[in-house]
Amino acid sequence: MNNNLSRENLIKQHTPKEWYEIFSDPQFDELYYYPGDDLGFTYTKENTIIKLWAPTSSKVILQLYNNGNPDIEKEPYKEIEMTYKEKGIFEIKLEGDFSNKYYTYKLNVNGKENISNDPYSKSCGVNGIRSFIFDIKLTNPENFENSNHIFHELNKTIIYELHIIDFSNSPSSNIKEEYKGKYLAFTEKNTYLNNDKNKPTCLKYLEELGITTVQIQPIFDLGSINEDKSKVKDDNLNFNWGYDPINYNTPEGSYSTNSNDGLTRIKELKLMIQSLHNSNISIIMDVVYNHTFYFDNSNFNLCVPYYYYRQNPKNNYNLTNGSGCGNDTCCERKMFRKFIIDSILYWVNEYKIDGFRFDLMGLFDVNLMNEIRDKLNNNVVNGNNIIIYGEPWSCGYSNFCVKGFIGDFANENNAHLFNSKIGFFHASLKDSLKGNVFEKYEKGFISGINFEEKNELDKKSVDEMNDGYENFDSKIAHYFIGKVGGNINDDNITPENLINYISCHDNHTLYDKLVNSVVLKEIKLNELKKEKEEEKKKEENNKVEKKEEKSKEEKEKEGIKKFYEEKYKEYYLEKNEKLVRMNKLGAAIIMFSFGIPYFLEGEEGGRTKLGIENGYNIPKDITQIDYERIYKFEDLLEYYKKIIKLKKDLSYFYVLSKMNYYILPNLPKGIIGFHLNKKKDGEFKELILIFNSSEDEFKFKIPSKGKWYILLDNEDLNLSREDNLKEKKLKEINGLSELIVEGICSCIIAKKE
């Protein structure tokens, strides 16, 4: 054995370089890997056994508390030294009933004394500082233990991304005051805007919208929202998306009605899950295993310094930053790999979570994602129905840190290596439809991109925008049928691997992006033109004035609370009918493209964040869902309801493992179309889909004889009764039918058997 890996050496103080050399040796994991499923606490009324993996500690003392809040109980009421066993395990057996006690560890490690909670915490006190011992059976709502997961067929699945606070925080939600922004908001069954029964909110709203699945932004214990209300000066500013993990297996306390109590957060989260399941809605959990809220004081680093994190030997052994958060975790090390899999299985089995969205999946390796898929398939009843997908990218450079480790990053370039039923976000389709998310004024297909009107706000060439395809429309059409784009190998990628979307929590909302690229772009170009004219006049008159630099105090005064540009606020707030048509067009393309449709809460109601691009920590009253606004955009809302229903009704055309289609050729610029043949038994035999992004109407000759029905246009659709199917735009010409497709419009027609 390498002497560096001896326990005598591990308990010494080391530099970051030395830790890297110790942990990057594959022998370390062979010597100290612990395969047991009993890390953390194991509770019975008779005794509690606590185990911690800490191979680099010389001594670990268990500290016990009656209260989870350090301000109430500063010191432990008891300290007991734990016993070192083998494989890096410290263990203690507490005789008697220790339910509802809190604990931390005092570790002698790396030349100092660290106080840490348990990385395997299942609940905590306020702000996740102290771990909690409890009888988990007492947290189950009535009938929860015997209830089942809710799964939907992939070709009928429609995912709706939401945030716990956004969902119900607005006064317009009409949720009980104490439940606003909480788990329990999802348990109120009949809430309405201004008590108008035609305008449901929250859970009732989700039911009537028709989505099958909610993807919920992080609900594990996170570090960016203060759970201690007594220390929150302005609750409106106590908001964050939550991509800041502290305790991965503990529910976030600020979303419960009592964050000081370790049981309440679990009970109320389970009530939320049960309520959604009772409404036949699946739940996808947004998980963030790629980084932690902080490095130095994370329970991972306090217990085993540097083991859980990647270091770059080419950068003085500093942590890698592929996450953009300064501390990439190291999934190639066996104990963290085990931690991730254990955590996933725990959420599935204990909370009945139905799927997972992996934040920055591109920082993991393909084999890990395939292993997670296999574990779910083989260790959970109907586990093959649990949805897995993620972001197939990272935010920068990262590197594997185990010598001899063979792996491929789980990004879109390697997506062809995924097992089946591991999905990823189809960002190429999103950016092509509305314009690149990082280019504020860039237009896309739905917003009427025009390469002949090149100006100083358009930064990309025609070739860059076409991405190797014959033209821009051809690119959109190929993305629609499941091509990924660029030089990516998509031979083994099927539509069931693709999450198709046009907006998510990141970047601008769809409506704000349309305001930027269609309305404000023209205003900005006029402003730039005016500025140039004024500068030219000043030059001609020799009156070029030097702009005075603003003082530091002036900049701070303007910037600290300035979340949006006041002068443009009205454009985001108003309802622009042209933008609504563009929104509808984008929604229809996402809904009927080959893959799983996904959209952000409020997209169906013209959601605005007043033009704020990165809303991760903006005030609640800006980011929350405004049901007043949603019903101001009621025609858009109804359109979403209709295309959701239609997609479900036409699901027999969408056998996602293999589609039967062809792209309609020779269509005018700004128009794409598709001809689909059914894969299963159903009412209709053929579909034709036309998406017209131009402002001109388009006359399309139907390619085969027979009776065709309009199922979708900008006005209405109805599949409930045949005599309600709309036929007024069909007329016979030379034995063929001609369809008139309006400008900025989607149209679907169907032929019966």
PyMOL commands that set and color helices and strands:
alter all, ss='L'
color gray80, all
select helices_A, chain A and resi 3-5+7-10+16-23+26-32+126-128+136-139+154-156+164-168+171-173+177-179+183-187+193-195+202-209+229-231+235-237+264-278+299-303+313-315+334-351+361-363+366-379+383-385+412-417+427-434+462-466+472-480+495-497+510-540+552-559+566-573+577-592+603-605+620-623+627-632+634-649+651-653+722-724
alter helices_A, ss='H'
color red, helices_A
select strands_A, chain A and resi 40-43+47-53+57-65+78-81+83-84+89-95+102-109+112-116+131-132+159-162+191-192+200-201+213-216+220-222+245-251+282-287+311-312+318-319+355-358+387-390+423-425+498-501+596-600+661-663+671-677+684-692+698-701+708-712+730-733+736-741+745-752
alter strands_A, ss='S'
color yellow, strands_A
deselect
rebuild
show_as cartoon
